[in-house]
Amino acid sequence: MNPWVALTIAIVSEVAGTSALKASEGFTRLGPSLIVVVGYASAFYFMSLSIKTIPVAVTYAVWSGVGIALITLVAWLVYGQTLDRGALAGIVLIVAGVVVLNLFSKTVAH
């Protein structure tokens, strides 16, 4: 499997698990709790596939940076959560760091 595809699946799985975490209400609701467990298990499995080729630091930077941006979007769309300018600026900087890492670092395996 392409390591970038595996990383993408890991990110989407983690975002799904994190999104369901709030709905699980402290793991008292079965459906959302199962989504959390399956989401996180899938995320770590697919991330383990990606680190066979992509350096661990790069994998984790991309996983966490893109994950932060996506979970922020989900929190806004699903839960109506809002962020102030400082929080949005911080998220933009994180995503910018991931872009710089992927475009300009010789560490990244393409």
Backbone torsions as a table, in degrees:
resi	resn	phi	psi	omega
1	MET	NA	139.5	176.3
2	ASN	-59.4	129.9	-176.9
3	PRO	-63.2	-29.8	179.2
4	TRP	-74.5	-31.5	174.3
5	VAL	-68.0	-43.7	177.4
6	ALA	-59.9	-41.5	179.3
7	LEU	-66.5	-39.0	177.5
8	THR	-62.2	-43.6	177.7
9	ILE	-63.4	-40.0	178.1
10	ALA	-60.8	-43.0	-179.3
11	ILE	-65.1	-47.7	-179.4
12	VAL	-63.0	-39.9	178.4
13	SER	-63.4	-42.8	179.7
14	GLU	-65.9	-40.8	178.7
15	VAL	-65.2	-39.8	177.1
16	ALA	-62.7	-45.4	179.2
17	GLY	-63.4	-44.4	179.4
18	THR	-65.8	-38.8	178.5
19	SER	-61.9	-38.3	-179.0
20	ALA	-78.2	-16.3	-177.4
21	LEU	-59.0	-44.3	178.6
22	LYS	-63.6	-43.0	-178.9
23	ALA	-68.5	-20.8	-179.6
24	SER	-71.0	-16.2	179.3
25	GLU	49.5	58.3	178.0
26	GLY	70.0	33.5	-178.4
27	PHE	61.1	32.2	176.2
28	THR	-97.3	-9.9	177.7
29	ARG	-113.4	123.5	-171.5
30	LEU	-63.1	-51.1	-176.1
31	GLY	-55.9	-58.7	178.5
32	PRO	-61.6	-32.9	178.7
33	SER	-64.4	-40.4	177.2
34	LEU	-64.7	-38.7	177.5
35	ILE	-62.6	-40.3	178.4
36	VAL	-60.6	-51.1	-176.1
37	VAL	-64.3	-47.3	179.7
38	VAL	-66.1	-39.8	179.3
39	GLY	-61.4	-48.4	-179.6
40	TYR	-69.2	-40.1	178.1
41	ALA	-61.5	-45.1	178.1
42	SER	-63.2	-42.2	-178.9
43	ALA	-58.7	-47.3	-177.9
44	PHE	-71.6	-34.8	176.9
45	TYR	-62.5	-50.7	-177.6
46	PHE	-70.1	-30.5	175.2
47	MET	-66.9	-36.2	178.2
48	SER	-64.3	-31.3	175.8
49	LEU	-69.9	-39.5	-177.4
50	SER	-68.5	-33.1	-177.3
51	ILE	-77.2	-1.1	172.0
52	LYS	-68.6	-27.0	-177.2
53	THR	-118.7	-45.2	-178.2
54	ILE	-85.3	133.7	178.6
55	PRO	-54.4	144.4	-176.9
56	VAL	-54.5	-46.0	-178.2
57	ALA	-61.7	-40.8	179.2
58	VAL	-69.3	-44.9	178.2
59	THR	-55.5	-49.4	-176.9
60	TYR	-68.0	-37.6	178.7
61	ALA	-63.1	-45.5	179.6
62	VAL	-67.3	-45.5	-178.8
63	TRP	-58.4	-49.0	-177.2
64	SER	-73.5	-39.9	-178.7
65	GLY	-65.3	-50.2	179.1
66	VAL	-67.5	-38.0	177.9
67	GLY	-60.4	-41.6	178.3
68	ILE	-61.4	-45.2	-179.7
69	ALA	-63.7	-44.8	-178.4
70	LEU	-68.2	-42.1	-179.2
71	ILE	-68.6	-29.4	174.6
72	THR	-64.9	-43.2	177.5
73	LEU	-62.7	-44.6	178.6
74	VAL	-63.1	-43.3	179.9
75	ALA	-61.2	-37.2	178.7
76	TRP	-70.2	-48.2	-176.2
77	LEU	-71.9	-42.7	-173.5
78	VAL	-89.3	-43.4	-173.5
79	TYR	-104.6	-1.7	178.0
80	GLY	68.1	21.4	-179.6
81	GLN	-77.7	143.4	179.8
82	THR	-120.5	159.0	178.7
83	LEU	-126.0	147.6	176.7
84	ASP	-81.7	177.0	-176.4
85	ARG	-60.8	-38.1	179.9
86	GLY	-63.7	-43.1	178.8
87	ALA	-65.3	-43.3	178.5
88	LEU	-63.8	-40.8	178.3
89	ALA	-62.5	-41.2	178.3
90	GLY	-62.0	-42.7	178.8
91	ILE	-65.2	-41.4	177.1
92	VAL	-60.8	-40.9	178.5
93	LEU	-65.1	-38.4	177.5
94	ILE	-63.1	-47.9	179.3
95	VAL	-63.4	-40.2	177.6
96	ALA	-61.5	-38.3	177.3
97	GLY	-62.5	-40.7	177.2
98	VAL	-64.3	-41.3	178.8
99	VAL	-63.4	-47.1	179.1
100	VAL	-60.4	-44.5	179.2
101	LEU	-57.1	-46.0	-177.4
102	ASN	-74.6	-32.1	-177.2
103	LEU	-86.6	-31.9	-169.1
104	PHE	-119.3	-10.6	-177.9
105	SER	-87.4	136.7	175.7
106	LYS	-81.6	-7.2	178.9
107	THR	-72.7	-29.8	-175.2
108	VAL	-73.4	128.4	176.5
109	ALA	-88.6	120.4	-179.9
110	HIS	-102.8	NA	NA
